[in-house]
């Protein structure tokens, strides 16, 4: 059964705009859980622009569903992960000037270092994941460094879908969708779990959710945006319904 991990970074972004105590990301995690989320994702950035160390500690203590910690591949973040022991740690690229993650992690260019980091996380009992572009050499490198999960960057697909006026039949959209599908097939053939995420929303999620073997989608901005109008529980429930509908129609 396909699962939904809800990224609540954007709740913390709203709080940090006023440097106050509300809205509370932990409360958001509870609301997401009630709405049907299978997991909670947070990105503890090096510059602490939204999620703070205290948030991750509270989430670790109070969240009743699995916690996925997005993190840069640094000694500081590895130490935090090994102390807190989230169910999953996902290695992502990180730039101080970017608004959000702009591309997948280059595993090929730093394979030896990442092999060591993945080993430390796995020794701490943490499922290891990496966020990569839909490129065969990166998938193969992910298997070599020992991660258990690959999350494919769906941003190019989402941007093509939007540029095509939400027409899934357009060649540019189909090209990007097939790139994700091919990466997923390769991931599974190498014995890893196939996840996907980035820029997915209520209009473009179903073709991705329908891909063979996909296990989990991580979605944040679209859900938090929808929650402004309908509440977080309902926003999560709507997304979960769309995902499960896509899976059932594809059987």
WOFENNOR-V127915 format. One record per residue. RES is the residue in one letter. PSI is psi in degrees with one decimal (none if undefined). NEAR is the number of other ideal C-beta (glycine too) atoms within 12 Angstrom. D_FIRST is the distance of its C-alpha to the first C-alpha in Angstrom with 2 decimals. Layout:
# WOFENNOR-V127915
res-><RES RES>
psi-><PSI PSI>
near-><NEAR NEAR>
d_first-><D_FIRST D_FIRST>
This chain:
# WOFENNOR-V127915
res-><X X X X X X X X X X X X X X X X X X X X X X X X X X X X X X X X X X X X X X X X X X X X X X X X X X X X X X X X X X X X X X X X X X X X X X X X X X X X X X X X X X X X X X X X X X X X X X X X X X X X X X X X X X X X X X X X X X X X X X X X X X X X X X X X X X X X X X X X X X X X X X X X X X X X X X X X X X X X X X X X X X X X X X X X X X X X X X X X X X X X X X X X X X X X X X X X X X X X X X X X X X X X X X X X X X X X X X X X X X X X X X X X X X X X X X X X X X X X X X X X X X X X X X X X X X X>
psi-><130.0 143.1 158.5 121.5 123.9 123.2 120.9 17.4 -37.6 -22.0 -42.4 -33.7 -43.1 -42.5 -45.6 -18.5 -28.3 1.8 48.2 -158.0 2.7 149.8 152.7 119.2 -30.8 -40.7 -40.4 -39.2 -40.2 -45.1 -40.1 -40.9 -46.6 -33.7 -11.4 5.7 141.9 -16.1 165.3 132.9 135.5 147.6 107.8 96.0 155.6 -32.8 -0.6 43.9 -24.1 -79.1 135.2 163.2 -41.8 -33.5 -46.3 -38.6 -42.8 -41.2 -40.6 -38.5 -32.9 -18.7 132.2 0.5 171.7 145.6 126.3 116.1 109.8 138.3 149.4 156.2 69.8 160.4 -39.5 -48.3 -35.0 -41.3 -42.1 -45.5 -43.9 -28.3 -46.2 -27.9 63.8 162.3 -33.5 142.0 124.1 118.7 127.2 155.3 156.4 129.1 137.3 -30.1 -12.6 149.6 -45.2 175.3 126.5 -5.4 174.8 163.0 135.9 96.0 -38.3 -39.7 -6.2 43.2 -43.6 -44.5 -42.2 -32.2 -42.0 -42.6 -45.0 -39.9 -41.6 -42.9 -43.4 -35.4 -25.8 3.3 19.6 130.6 130.7 140.2 161.3 145.7 113.2 159.8 160.6 67.7 129.0 -38.2 -31.9 -38.6 -45.7 -39.8 -35.9 -42.1 -39.2 -35.9 -11.4 12.8 153.8 -19.6 139.3 125.7 120.7 133.1 112.1 8.2 -47.9 -39.7 -47.2 -40.6 -38.3 -40.1 -45.1 -44.1 -26.8 13.0 31.8 30.9 102.6 -19.3 -11.9 139.5 -40.2 -36.7 -44.1 -36.8 -46.8 -36.5 -41.3 -30.3 -42.4 -43.4 -44.4 -39.7 -41.3 -41.7 -41.8 -41.9 -48.0 -36.4 -23.3 7.3 17.5 164.8 138.0 109.1 169.3 157.0 166.5 119.1 16.5 142.6 -169.8 -15.0 -32.1 -1.1 -32.9 -41.6 -33.1 -44.0 -26.2 -5.4 142.2 131.1 2.4 135.5 -36.7 140.0 138.2 119.4 134.0 -65.0 -45.4 -40.9 -45.2 -36.5 -45.9 -33.6 -23.0 -32.0 -31.4 -4.8 152.6 -38.5 -47.9 -38.1 -42.0 -43.7 -39.4 -44.6 -42.5 -38.8 -43.0 -42.8 -47.2 -34.0 -42.2 -40.2 -44.6 -35.5 -21.8 -3.8 none>
near-><15 36 34 46 47 52 47 49 41 35 38 41 30 25 27 23 14 11 14 11 16 16 27 24 42 32 26 43 42 26 30 44 30 21 31 29 40 33 41 49 53 49 44 40 34 23 17 24 24 32 41 27 24 22 38 39 23 25 40 29 16 21 35 19 29 32 43 48 46 43 42 32 37 22 16 20 33 31 19 34 41 24 20 32 25 38 32 41 45 50 46 42 33 28 17 13 9 17 14 27 34 21 24 37 40 25 37 24 17 23 25 17 21 34 24 20 35 37 19 28 39 25 16 24 17 35 33 42 48 47 44 48 35 37 26 24 20 36 38 22 32 44 31 22 37 30 42 30 44 49 51 51 39 44 32 31 39 34 21 28 33 23 17 22 14 20 17 27 14 19 14 21 29 19 20 34 34 22 32 47 28 23 41 38 23 28 39 24 18 25 18 34 29 40 46 50 50 41 32 42 32 31 23 40 41 29 35 50 40 28 35 22 28 39 34 40 49 50 48 45 34 32 46 35 23 28 33 17 13 19 19 36 25 22 37 41 27 30 46 35 22 33 43 25 19 28 27 15 13 19 11>
d_first-><0.00 3.80 6.40 10.02 13.08 16.22 19.45 22.39 25.19 26.60 27.29 29.40 31.04 32.29 33.64 35.35 37.08 39.36 39.05 38.47 36.10 34.02 31.34 29.78 26.56 25.80 26.09 23.77 21.13 21.58 21.40 18.19 16.67 18.07 16.67 13.03 12.81 10.81 13.69 17.14 18.77 22.56 24.98 28.15 30.54 33.84 35.79 33.87 33.88 31.22 29.28 31.88 31.98 32.34 29.15 27.10 28.96 28.36 24.64 24.52 26.51 25.01 21.35 19.18 15.91 15.66 18.30 18.29 21.94 22.89 26.30 29.08 30.04 33.12 34.76 34.63 30.88 30.25 32.55 30.78 27.33 28.81 30.46 27.60 24.82 21.71 18.44 18.36 21.29 21.00 24.29 25.32 28.66 30.82 33.98 36.25 37.12 33.71 32.26 28.67 27.24 28.69 27.28 25.52 27.04 29.65 28.85 31.37 34.21 33.66 32.04 34.33 33.99 30.18 30.10 32.13 30.02 26.73 28.57 29.74 26.32 24.84 27.96 27.20 23.85 21.86 18.90 20.44 19.17 21.21 21.23 22.82 23.92 22.65 25.58 25.70 28.24 26.25 23.13 25.52 27.22 24.03 23.54 27.23 27.22 24.52 21.54 18.18 16.22 17.39 16.72 18.29 20.71 19.98 23.32 25.27 22.83 22.88 26.66 27.20 25.20 27.40 30.56 29.94 29.90 26.14 26.79 23.88 26.31 28.74 29.30 28.94 25.47 24.40 25.94 23.92 20.62 21.49 22.44 19.01 17.53 20.22 19.68 16.00 17.20 19.91 17.79 15.68 19.00 20.46 17.95 16.41 13.01 12.69 12.44 14.52 16.68 20.16 21.73 18.62 19.42 18.95 20.68 19.27 15.60 14.31 15.71 14.07 10.56 11.24 12.32 11.41 9.48 8.99 7.10 8.78 11.50 14.61 16.73 19.98 23.03 21.76 20.22 23.36 25.55 24.06 24.44 28.19 28.37 25.76 24.99 22.17 20.18 20.29 19.69 16.40 15.41 16.50 14.48 11.19 12.28 13.15 9.93 8.03 11.30 11.43 8.35 9.84 13.24 12.68 11.89>
